[in-house]
Amino acid sequence: MSEQGIDCQVTGGWMDSFGYNLAPEDGAAWSRFINEYLWTATESLDQMAPLVTVPMQDGANAAEIFRVKR
């Protein structure tokens, strides 16, 4: 990445893996799981940033998950 002049790569899952088709509480649990994995996988890599997800099927859950990791 450095040789190519790339400072940071955002990495995440496929849109299908974000769980938007799950029931609201299941979607919230899935978002927490995948986000924790992405944070853990990228936290020691200065040039990597996680593309986290929120359960778009439920605004209150989405806001809560967004607020937790900021």
PyMOL Python script that loads the backbone (N, CA, C, O; Angstrom):
from pymol import cmd

cmd.read_pdbstr("""\
ATOM      1  N   MET A   1       0.832  -1.179   0.000  1.00  0.00           N
ATOM      2  CA  MET A   1       0.000   0.000   0.000  1.00  0.00           C
ATOM      3  C   MET A   1       0.879   1.245   0.000  1.00  0.00           C
ATOM      4  O   MET A   1       0.615   2.195  -0.737  1.00  0.00           O
ATOM      5  N   SER A   2       1.912   1.242   0.816  1.00  0.00           N
ATOM      6  CA  SER A   2       2.793   2.405   0.884  1.00  0.00           C
ATOM      7  C   SER A   2       3.464   2.671  -0.452  1.00  0.00           C
ATOM      8  O   SER A   2       3.594   3.821  -0.869  1.00  0.00           O
ATOM      9  N   GLU A   3       3.888   1.610  -1.121  1.00  0.00           N
ATOM     10  CA  GLU A   3       4.532   1.760  -2.433  1.00  0.00           C
ATOM     11  C   GLU A   3       3.587   2.388  -3.452  1.00  0.00           C
ATOM     12  O   GLU A   3       4.036   3.063  -4.379  1.00  0.00           O
ATOM     13  N   GLN A   4       2.293   2.173  -3.291  1.00  0.00           N
ATOM     14  CA  GLN A   4       1.291   2.703  -4.214  1.00  0.00           C
ATOM     15  C   GLN A   4       0.743   4.055  -3.771  1.00  0.00           C
ATOM     16  O   GLN A   4      -0.107   4.627  -4.454  1.00  0.00           O
ATOM     17  N   GLY A   5       1.214   4.573  -2.641  1.00  0.00           N
ATOM     18  CA  GLY A   5       0.742   5.857  -2.138  1.00  0.00           C
ATOM     19  C   GLY A   5      -0.628   5.793  -1.471  1.00  0.00           C
ATOM     20  O   GLY A   5      -1.344   6.792  -1.405  1.00  0.00           O
ATOM     21  N   ILE A   6      -0.982   4.613  -0.981  1.00  0.00           N
ATOM     22  CA  ILE A   6      -2.278   4.438  -0.319  1.00  0.00           C
ATOM     23  C   ILE A   6      -2.070   4.561   1.185  1.00  0.00           C
ATOM     24  O   ILE A   6      -1.340   3.772   1.786  1.00  0.00           O
ATOM     25  N   ASP A   7      -2.710   5.545   1.781  1.00  0.00           N
ATOM     26  CA  ASP A   7      -2.561   5.786   3.218  1.00  0.00           C
ATOM     27  C   ASP A   7      -3.433   4.887   4.070  1.00  0.00           C
ATOM     28  O   ASP A   7      -3.033   4.491   5.165  1.00  0.00           O
ATOM     29  N   CYS A   8      -4.623   4.558   3.580  1.00  0.00           N
ATOM     30  CA  CYS A   8      -5.568   3.794   4.387  1.00  0.00           C
ATOM     31  C   CYS A   8      -6.503   2.996   3.489  1.00  0.00           C
ATOM     32  O   CYS A   8      -6.943   3.475   2.444  1.00  0.00           O
ATOM     33  N   GLN A   9      -6.794   1.788   3.909  1.00  0.00           N
ATOM     34  CA  GLN A   9      -7.780   0.957   3.222  1.00  0.00           C
ATOM     35  C   GLN A   9      -8.927   0.684   4.176  1.00  0.00           C
ATOM     36  O   GLN A   9      -8.712   0.231   5.300  1.00  0.00           O
ATOM     37  N   VAL A  10     -10.139   0.957   3.732  1.00  0.00           N
ATOM     38  CA  VAL A  10     -11.330   0.625   4.510  1.00  0.00           C
ATOM     39  C   VAL A  10     -11.725  -0.796   4.117  1.00  0.00           C
ATOM     40  O   VAL A  10     -11.860  -1.112   2.935  1.00  0.00           O
ATOM     41  N   THR A  11     -11.903  -1.631   5.109  1.00  0.00           N
ATOM     42  CA  THR A  11     -12.197  -3.022   4.839  1.00  0.00           C
ATOM     43  C   THR A  11     -13.460  -3.448   5.589  1.00  0.00           C
ATOM     44  O   THR A  11     -13.700  -3.025   6.719  1.00  0.00           O
ATOM     45  N   GLY A  12     -14.240  -4.272   4.954  1.00  0.00           N
ATOM     46  CA  GLY A  12     -15.484  -4.727   5.576  1.00  0.00           C
ATOM     47  C   GLY A  12     -16.038  -5.924   4.843  1.00  0.00           C
ATOM     48  O   GLY A  12     -15.376  -6.510   3.987  1.00  0.00           O
ATOM     49  N   GLY A  13     -17.255  -6.277   5.190  1.00  0.00           N
ATOM     50  CA  GLY A  13     -17.898  -7.437   4.585  1.00  0.00           C
ATOM     51  C   GLY A  13     -18.666  -7.079   3.323  1.00  0.00           C
ATOM     52  O   GLY A  13     -18.743  -5.916   2.928  1.00  0.00           O
ATOM     53  N   TRP A  14     -19.226  -8.097   2.706  1.00  0.00           N
ATOM     54  CA  TRP A  14     -20.116  -7.906   1.577  1.00  0.00           C
ATOM     55  C   TRP A  14     -21.434  -7.352   2.094  1.00  0.00           C
ATOM     56  O   TRP A  14     -21.801  -7.609   3.240  1.00  0.00           O
ATOM     57  N   MET A  15     -22.132  -6.618   1.293  1.00  0.00           N
ATOM     58  CA  MET A  15     -23.431  -6.067   1.705  1.00  0.00           C
ATOM     59  C   MET A  15     -24.372  -7.177   2.172  1.00  0.00           C
ATOM     60  O   MET A  15     -25.147  -6.974   3.107  1.00  0.00           O
ATOM     61  N   ASP A  16     -24.315  -8.340   1.536  1.00  0.00           N
ATOM     62  CA  ASP A  16     -25.180  -9.458   1.932  1.00  0.00           C
ATOM     63  C   ASP A  16     -24.871  -9.949   3.344  1.00  0.00           C
ATOM     64  O   ASP A  16     -25.726 -10.560   3.985  1.00  0.00           O
ATOM     65  N   SER A  17     -23.658  -9.687   3.833  1.00  0.00           N
ATOM     66  CA  SER A  17     -23.290 -10.185   5.165  1.00  0.00           C
ATOM     67  C   SER A  17     -23.643  -9.217   6.278  1.00  0.00           C
ATOM     68  O   SER A  17     -23.377  -9.507   7.445  1.00  0.00           O
ATOM     69  N   PHE A  18     -24.232  -8.076   5.952  1.00  0.00           N
ATOM     70  CA  PHE A  18     -24.550  -7.081   6.973  1.00  0.00           C
ATOM     71  C   PHE A  18     -25.837  -7.405   7.737  1.00  0.00           C
ATOM     72  O   PHE A  18     -26.138  -6.744   8.731  1.00  0.00           O
ATOM     73  N   GLY A  19     -26.586  -8.390   7.300  1.00  0.00           N
ATOM     74  CA  GLY A  19     -27.741  -8.861   8.052  1.00  0.00           C
ATOM     75  C   GLY A  19     -28.973  -7.972   7.991  1.00  0.00           C
ATOM     76  O   GLY A  19     -29.798  -8.003   8.904  1.00  0.00           O
ATOM     77  N   TYR A  20     -29.113  -7.191   6.946  1.00  0.00           N
ATOM     78  CA  TYR A  20     -30.256  -6.285   6.850  1.00  0.00           C
ATOM     79  C   TYR A  20     -31.586  -7.017   6.705  1.00  0.00           C
ATOM     80  O   TYR A  20     -32.646  -6.424   6.903  1.00  0.00           O
ATOM     81  N   ASN A  21     -31.534  -8.299   6.360  1.00  0.00           N
ATOM     82  CA  ASN A  21     -32.761  -9.078   6.204  1.00  0.00           C
ATOM     83  C   ASN A  21     -33.176  -9.782   7.501  1.00  0.00           C
ATOM     84  O   ASN A  21     -34.197 -10.470   7.528  1.00  0.00           O
ATOM     85  N   LEU A  22     -32.404  -9.618   8.562  1.00  0.00           N
ATOM     86  CA  LEU A  22     -32.717 -10.260   9.847  1.00  0.00           C
ATOM     87  C   LEU A  22     -33.758  -9.466  10.626  1.00  0.00           C
ATOM     88  O   LEU A  22     -33.974  -8.282  10.369  1.00  0.00           O
ATOM     89  N   ALA A  23     -34.395 -10.126  11.573  1.00  0.00           N
ATOM     90  CA  ALA A  23     -35.304  -9.431  12.489  1.00  0.00           C
ATOM     91  C   ALA A  23     -34.496  -8.373  13.251  1.00  0.00           C
ATOM     92  O   ALA A  23     -33.290  -8.541  13.430  1.00  0.00           O
ATOM     93  N   PRO A  24     -35.133  -7.290  13.702  1.00  0.00           N
ATOM     94  CA  PRO A  24     -34.396  -6.181  14.322  1.00  0.00           C
ATOM     95  C   PRO A  24     -33.418  -6.581  15.425  1.00  0.00           C
ATOM     96  O   PRO A  24     -32.266  -6.149  15.395  1.00  0.00           O
ATOM     97  N   GLU A  25     -33.835  -7.383  16.386  1.00  0.00           N
ATOM     98  CA  GLU A  25     -32.924  -7.763  17.475  1.00  0.00           C
ATOM     99  C   GLU A  25     -31.803  -8.670  16.986  1.00  0.00           C
ATOM    100  O   GLU A  25     -30.667  -8.559  17.446  1.00  0.00           O
ATOM    101  N   ASP A  26     -32.118  -9.565  16.057  1.00  0.00           N
ATOM    102  CA  ASP A  26     -31.092 -10.426  15.477  1.00  0.00           C
ATOM    103  C   ASP A  26     -30.108  -9.588  14.660  1.00  0.00           C
ATOM    104  O   ASP A  26     -28.903  -9.838  14.678  1.00  0.00           O
ATOM    105  N   GLY A  27     -30.630  -8.601  13.950  1.00  0.00           N
ATOM    106  CA  GLY A  27     -29.766  -7.715  13.170  1.00  0.00           C
ATOM    107  C   GLY A  27     -28.830  -6.916  14.060  1.00  0.00           C
ATOM    108  O   GLY A  27     -27.670  -6.704  13.708  1.00  0.00           O
ATOM    109  N   ALA A  28     -29.325  -6.469  15.212  1.00  0.00           N
ATOM    110  CA  ALA A  28     -28.485  -5.731  16.156  1.00  0.00           C
ATOM    111  C   ALA A  28     -27.383  -6.633  16.707  1.00  0.00           C
ATOM    112  O   ALA A  28     -26.226  -6.222  16.801  1.00  0.00           O
ATOM    113  N   ALA A  29     -27.747  -7.864  17.070  1.00  0.00           N
ATOM    114  CA  ALA A  29     -26.748  -8.809  17.582  1.00  0.00           C
ATOM    115  C   ALA A  29     -25.704  -9.111  16.512  1.00  0.00           C
ATOM    116  O   ALA A  29     -24.511  -9.179  16.811  1.00  0.00           O
ATOM    117  N   TRP A  30     -26.140  -9.291  15.280  1.00  0.00           N
ATOM    118  CA  TRP A  30     -25.216  -9.575  14.187  1.00  0.00           C
ATOM    119  C   TRP A  30     -24.290  -8.386  13.945  1.00  0.00           C
ATOM    120  O   TRP A  30     -23.090  -8.570  13.741  1.00  0.00           O
ATOM    121  N   SER A  31     -24.828  -7.181  13.965  1.00  0.00           N
ATOM    122  CA  SER A  31     -23.991  -5.987  13.773  1.00  0.00           C
ATOM    123  C   SER A  31     -22.927  -5.896  14.861  1.00  0.00           C
ATOM    124  O   SER A  31     -21.766  -5.605  14.573  1.00  0.00           O
ATOM    125  N   ARG A  32     -23.315  -6.140  16.099  1.00  0.00           N
ATOM    126  CA  ARG A  32     -22.335  -6.119  17.188  1.00  0.00           C
ATOM    127  C   ARG A  32     -21.229  -7.144  16.953  1.00  0.00           C
ATOM    128  O   ARG A  32     -20.048  -6.850  17.141  1.00  0.00           O
ATOM    129  N   PHE A  33     -21.622  -8.354  16.537  1.00  0.00           N
ATOM    130  CA  PHE A  33     -20.655  -9.428  16.288  1.00  0.00           C
ATOM    131  C   PHE A  33     -19.691  -9.061  15.170  1.00  0.00           C
ATOM    132  O   PHE A  33     -18.477  -9.100  15.366  1.00  0.00           O
ATOM    133  N   ILE A  34     -20.213  -8.704  14.003  1.00  0.00           N
ATOM    134  CA  ILE A  34     -19.345  -8.418  12.858  1.00  0.00           C
ATOM    135  C   ILE A  34     -18.481  -7.179  13.112  1.00  0.00           C
ATOM    136  O   ILE A  34     -17.322  -7.140  12.700  1.00  0.00           O
ATOM    137  N   ASN A  35     -19.036  -6.172  13.785  1.00  0.00           N
ATOM    138  CA  ASN A  35     -18.261  -4.968  14.081  1.00  0.00           C
ATOM    139  C   ASN A  35     -17.109  -5.279  15.028  1.00  0.00           C
ATOM    140  O   ASN A  35     -15.998  -4.789  14.827  1.00  0.00           O
ATOM    141  N   GLU A  36     -17.354  -6.079  16.047  1.00  0.00           N
ATOM    142  CA  GLU A  36     -16.291  -6.443  16.988  1.00  0.00           C
ATOM    143  C   GLU A  36     -15.176  -7.186  16.265  1.00  0.00           C
ATOM    144  O   GLU A  36     -13.995  -6.947  16.517  1.00  0.00           O
ATOM    145  N   TYR A  37     -15.554  -8.080  15.373  1.00  0.00           N
ATOM    146  CA  TYR A  37     -14.564  -8.811  14.584  1.00  0.00           C
ATOM    147  C   TYR A  37     -13.742  -7.845  13.737  1.00  0.00           C
ATOM    148  O   TYR A  37     -12.514  -7.931  13.716  1.00  0.00           O
ATOM    149  N   LEU A  38     -14.402  -6.937  13.045  1.00  0.00           N
ATOM    150  CA  LEU A  38     -13.687  -5.984  12.190  1.00  0.00           C
ATOM    151  C   LEU A  38     -12.784  -5.065  13.001  1.00  0.00           C
ATOM    152  O   LEU A  38     -11.657  -4.793  12.588  1.00  0.00           O
ATOM    153  N   TRP A  39     -13.259  -4.580  14.154  1.00  0.00           N
ATOM    154  CA  TRP A  39     -12.417  -3.738  15.014  1.00  0.00           C
ATOM    155  C   TRP A  39     -11.194  -4.514  15.470  1.00  0.00           C
ATOM    156  O   TRP A  39     -10.077  -3.998  15.416  1.00  0.00           O
ATOM    157  N   THR A  40     -11.391  -5.757  15.921  1.00  0.00           N
ATOM    158  CA  THR A  40     -10.281  -6.573  16.403  1.00  0.00           C
ATOM    159  C   THR A  40      -9.287  -6.874  15.281  1.00  0.00           C
ATOM    160  O   THR A  40      -8.075  -6.838  15.493  1.00  0.00           O
ATOM    161  N   ALA A  41      -9.801  -7.168  14.101  1.00  0.00           N
ATOM    162  CA  ALA A  41      -8.937  -7.523  12.974  1.00  0.00           C
ATOM    163  C   ALA A  41      -8.103  -6.343  12.469  1.00  0.00           C
ATOM    164  O   ALA A  41      -7.034  -6.549  11.894  1.00  0.00           O
ATOM    165  N   THR A  42      -8.571  -5.130  12.672  1.00  0.00           N
ATOM    166  CA  THR A  42      -7.874  -3.966  12.104  1.00  0.00           C
ATOM    167  C   THR A  42      -7.201  -3.067  13.139  1.00  0.00           C
ATOM    168  O   THR A  42      -6.450  -2.167  12.764  1.00  0.00           O
ATOM    169  N   GLU A  43      -7.450  -3.288  14.433  1.00  0.00           N
ATOM    170  CA  GLU A  43      -6.971  -2.336  15.440  1.00  0.00           C
ATOM    171  C   GLU A  43      -5.452  -2.204  15.490  1.00  0.00           C
ATOM    172  O   GLU A  43      -4.954  -1.136  15.846  1.00  0.00           O
ATOM    173  N   SER A  44      -4.717  -3.222  15.156  1.00  0.00           N
ATOM    174  CA  SER A  44      -3.258  -3.138  15.208  1.00  0.00           C
ATOM    175  C   SER A  44      -2.641  -2.771  13.857  1.00  0.00           C
ATOM    176  O   SER A  44      -1.417  -2.722  13.730  1.00  0.00           O
ATOM    177  N   LEU A  45      -3.454  -2.520  12.875  1.00  0.00           N
ATOM    178  CA  LEU A  45      -2.967  -2.199  11.531  1.00  0.00           C
ATOM    179  C   LEU A  45      -3.242  -0.728  11.230  1.00  0.00           C
ATOM    180  O   LEU A  45      -4.381  -0.346  10.964  1.00  0.00           O
ATOM    181  N   ASP A  46      -2.213   0.079  11.273  1.00  0.00           N
ATOM    182  CA  ASP A  46      -2.383   1.518  11.100  1.00  0.00           C
ATOM    183  C   ASP A  46      -3.021   1.907   9.770  1.00  0.00           C
ATOM    184  O   ASP A  46      -3.711   2.923   9.690  1.00  0.00           O
ATOM    185  N   GLN A  47      -2.800   1.117   8.735  1.00  0.00           N
ATOM    186  CA  GLN A  47      -3.312   1.479   7.412  1.00  0.00           C
ATOM    187  C   GLN A  47      -4.678   0.867   7.102  1.00  0.00           C
ATOM    188  O   GLN A  47      -5.166   0.995   5.979  1.00  0.00           O
ATOM    189  N   MET A  48      -5.294   0.213   8.070  1.00  0.00           N
ATOM    190  CA  MET A  48      -6.591  -0.415   7.840  1.00  0.00           C
ATOM    191  C   MET A  48      -7.644   0.204   8.750  1.00  0.00           C
ATOM    192  O   MET A  48      -7.378   0.494   9.916  1.00  0.00           O
ATOM    193  N   ALA A  49      -8.830   0.402   8.211  1.00  0.00           N
ATOM    194  CA  ALA A  49      -9.962   0.928   8.974  1.00  0.00           C
ATOM    195  C   ALA A  49     -11.170   0.030   8.711  1.00  0.00           C
ATOM    196  O   ALA A  49     -11.409  -0.360   7.568  1.00  0.00           O
ATOM    197  N   PRO A  50     -11.935  -0.302   9.754  1.00  0.00           N
ATOM    198  CA  PRO A  50     -13.087  -1.166   9.550  1.00  0.00           C
ATOM    199  C   PRO A  50     -14.293  -0.403   9.007  1.00  0.00           C
ATOM    200  O   PRO A  50     -14.560   0.726   9.421  1.00  0.00           O
ATOM    201  N   LEU A  51     -15.008  -1.016   8.092  1.00  0.00           N
ATOM    202  CA  LEU A  51     -16.288  -0.500   7.626  1.00  0.00           C
ATOM    203  C   LEU A  51     -17.348  -1.244   8.427  1.00  0.00           C
ATOM    204  O   LEU A  51     -17.771  -2.338   8.054  1.00  0.00           O
ATOM    205  N   VAL A  52     -17.767  -0.640   9.526  1.00  0.00           N
ATOM    206  CA  VAL A  52     -18.717  -1.309  10.409  1.00  0.00           C
ATOM    207  C   VAL A  52     -20.136  -1.154   9.884  1.00  0.00           C
ATOM    208  O   VAL A  52     -20.381  -0.408   8.936  1.00  0.00           O
ATOM    209  N   THR A  53     -21.055  -1.855  10.500  1.00  0.00           N
ATOM    210  CA  THR A  53     -22.436  -1.858  10.062  1.00  0.00           C
ATOM    211  C   THR A  53     -23.381  -1.580  11.225  1.00  0.00           C
ATOM    212  O   THR A  53     -23.021  -1.775  12.386  1.00  0.00           O
ATOM    213  N   VAL A  54     -24.548  -1.139  10.919  1.00  0.00           N
ATOM    214  CA  VAL A  54     -25.620  -0.967  11.896  1.00  0.00           C
ATOM    215  C   VAL A  54     -26.864  -1.655  11.337  1.00  0.00           C
ATOM    216  O   VAL A  54     -26.995  -1.789  10.120  1.00  0.00           O
ATOM    217  N   PRO A  55     -27.781  -2.094  12.205  1.00  0.00           N
ATOM    218  CA  PRO A  55     -28.980  -2.767  11.725  1.00  0.00           C
ATOM    219  C   PRO A  55     -29.971  -1.757  11.126  1.00  0.00           C
ATOM    220  O   PRO A  55     -30.778  -1.167  11.845  1.00  0.00           O
ATOM    221  N   MET A  56     -29.900  -1.573   9.834  1.00  0.00           N
ATOM    222  CA  MET A  56     -30.706  -0.561   9.146  1.00  0.00           C
ATOM    223  C   MET A  56     -32.208  -0.816   9.259  1.00  0.00           C
ATOM    224  O   MET A  56     -33.006   0.086   9.002  1.00  0.00           O
ATOM    225  N   GLN A  57     -32.605  -2.040   9.642  1.00  0.00           N
ATOM    226  CA  GLN A  57     -34.021  -2.349   9.739  1.00  0.00           C
ATOM    227  C   GLN A  57     -34.662  -1.786  11.009  1.00  0.00           C
ATOM    228  O   GLN A  57     -35.876  -1.886  11.188  1.00  0.00           O
ATOM    229  N   ASP A  58     -33.847  -1.193  11.892  1.00  0.00           N
ATOM    230  CA  ASP A  58     -34.392  -0.639  13.127  1.00  0.00           C
ATOM    231  C   ASP A  58     -33.566   0.587  13.530  1.00  0.00           C
ATOM    232  O   ASP A  58     -32.415   0.454  13.944  1.00  0.00           O
ATOM    233  N   GLY A  59     -34.149   1.763  13.408  1.00  0.00           N
ATOM    234  CA  GLY A  59     -33.432   3.009  13.664  1.00  0.00           C
ATOM    235  C   GLY A  59     -32.883   3.143  15.070  1.00  0.00           C
ATOM    236  O   GLY A  59     -31.764   3.625  15.251  1.00  0.00           O
ATOM    237  N   ALA A  60     -33.654   2.724  16.078  1.00  0.00           N
ATOM    238  CA  ALA A  60     -33.192   2.834  17.467  1.00  0.00           C
ATOM    239  C   ALA A  60     -31.972   1.945  17.709  1.00  0.00           C
ATOM    240  O   ALA A  60     -30.997   2.383  18.319  1.00  0.00           O
ATOM    241  N   ASN A  61     -32.022   0.705  17.236  1.00  0.00           N
ATOM    242  CA  ASN A  61     -30.871  -0.192  17.359  1.00  0.00           C
ATOM    243  C   ASN A  61     -29.676   0.332  16.583  1.00  0.00           C
ATOM    244  O   ASN A  61     -28.543   0.257  17.058  1.00  0.00           O
ATOM    245  N   ALA A  62     -29.921   0.860  15.396  1.00  0.00           N
ATOM    246  CA  ALA A  62     -28.828   1.409  14.582  1.00  0.00           C
ATOM    247  C   ALA A  62     -28.147   2.556  15.309  1.00  0.00           C
ATOM    248  O   ALA A  62     -26.918   2.628  15.336  1.00  0.00           O
ATOM    249  N   ALA A  63     -28.927   3.454  15.896  1.00  0.00           N
ATOM    250  CA  ALA A  63     -28.358   4.595  16.616  1.00  0.00           C
ATOM    251  C   ALA A  63     -27.555   4.131  17.824  1.00  0.00           C
ATOM    252  O   ALA A  63     -26.492   4.683  18.107  1.00  0.00           O
ATOM    253  N   GLU A  64     -28.046   3.128  18.538  1.00  0.00           N
ATOM    254  CA  GLU A  64     -27.342   2.616  19.714  1.00  0.00           C
ATOM    255  C   GLU A  64     -26.008   1.989  19.332  1.00  0.00           C
ATOM    256  O   GLU A  64     -24.996   2.257  19.979  1.00  0.00           O
ATOM    257  N   ILE A  65     -25.988   1.174  18.311  1.00  0.00           N
ATOM    258  CA  ILE A  65     -24.760   0.525  17.887  1.00  0.00           C
ATOM    259  C   ILE A  65     -23.765   1.552  17.368  1.00  0.00           C
ATOM    260  O   ILE A  65     -22.569   1.445  17.639  1.00  0.00           O
ATOM    261  N   PHE A  66     -24.235   2.533  16.636  1.00  0.00           N
ATOM    262  CA  PHE A  66     -23.378   3.602  16.130  1.00  0.00           C
ATOM    263  C   PHE A  66     -22.743   4.365  17.279  1.00  0.00           C
ATOM    264  O   PHE A  66     -21.556   4.690  17.230  1.00  0.00           O
ATOM    265  N   ARG A  67     -23.510   4.648  18.296  1.00  0.00           N
ATOM    266  CA  ARG A  67     -23.044   5.435  19.443  1.00  0.00           C
ATOM    267  C   ARG A  67     -22.000   4.680  20.262  1.00  0.00           C
ATOM    268  O   ARG A  67     -21.073   5.298  20.785  1.00  0.00           O
ATOM    269  N   VAL A  68     -22.126   3.387  20.382  1.00  0.00           N
ATOM    270  CA  VAL A  68     -21.269   2.590  21.272  1.00  0.00           C
ATOM    271  C   VAL A  68     -19.802   2.676  20.892  1.00  0.00           C
ATOM    272  O   VAL A  68     -18.972   2.882  21.778  1.00  0.00           O
ATOM    273  N   LYS A  69     -19.442   2.533  19.654  1.00  0.00           N
ATOM    274  CA  LYS A  69     -18.039   2.436  19.248  1.00  0.00           C
ATOM    275  C   LYS A  69     -17.390   3.752  18.874  1.00  0.00           C
ATOM    276  O   LYS A  69     -16.183   3.778  18.634  1.00  0.00           O
ATOM    277  N   ARG A  70     -18.118   4.827  18.815  1.00  0.00           N
ATOM    278  CA  ARG A  70     -17.549   6.103  18.375  1.00  0.00           C
ATOM    279  C   ARG A  70     -16.599   6.633  19.352  1.00  0.00           C
ATOM    280  O   ARG A  70     -16.026   7.702  19.139  1.00  0.00           O
TER     281      ARG A  70
END
""", "prot")
cmd.dss("prot")
cmd.show_as("cartoon", "prot")
cmd.util.cbc("prot")
cmd.orient("prot")
